[in-house]
């Protein structure tokens, strides 16, 4: 069952197409990664999903409700983390936590989360570091066990130990039936925690795939060393690119079937041959 459905979403700022006709769904209980570099349109799309800004075109449904018409009711079931955690300077962490509880109700697990994040709730927001502001934002997002978590760069500014804490909380949330939509520009993070990913480039969704499917894309790096002189032009083939010339060899990037290249290499006397499947980083860069 789709918990989040975004169809043909468009958001322009003047002539700038911040989000340009994107569509995707997020299924119940999955962690969906929204991947792209800074400025790709991730935060704008999330702000539309949260009804902080209105798109020019398209529809957004969350928990089978219209994200614009039913926004007040929906937000009671959404744990949200902004890419920039905005707080009231004179309020303490506890005041922020109590305020969120008063608005949304439900089970309050803030004490447990305060301990997990080693957060001091008595300090005023104006005295908090960016990392501690991020901790408070995460506590407020997770503390009422929401059905849906919408998180914009949830681990930014956190040390590796606290990043692991966030990953554990995400897994726990989905194990308990929650659904997670999280933006990131960190490939290692997405590879580790997400089941599917949407890749956005210049406001357009260029791919929506499972992590497994991305890794299975047929892309290879082939390094060939020759025992004798060779003609590099022989390797100007469809799907094959000469990435680097070596003193007695070539580094070739291959998309698709390896067989034509292997047959071509068989026509030469080879000293050594190395074949590596492309990393997730390499595959991601293909979209950019």
Beta strands, then each sheet from edge to edge (+ up, - down):
strand 1: 2-13
strand 2: 16-27
strand 3: 31-35
strand 4: 57-62
strand 5: 65-66
strand 6: 78-81
strand 7: 148-152
strand 8: 179-184
strand 9: 196-201
strand 10: 204-210
strand 11: 219-226
strand 12: 240-246
strand 13: 249-255
strand 14: 270-277
sheet 1: 2+ 1- 4+ 5-
sheet 2: 6+ 7+ 8+ 3+ 9+ 10-
sheet 3: 12+ 13- 11+ 14-
end
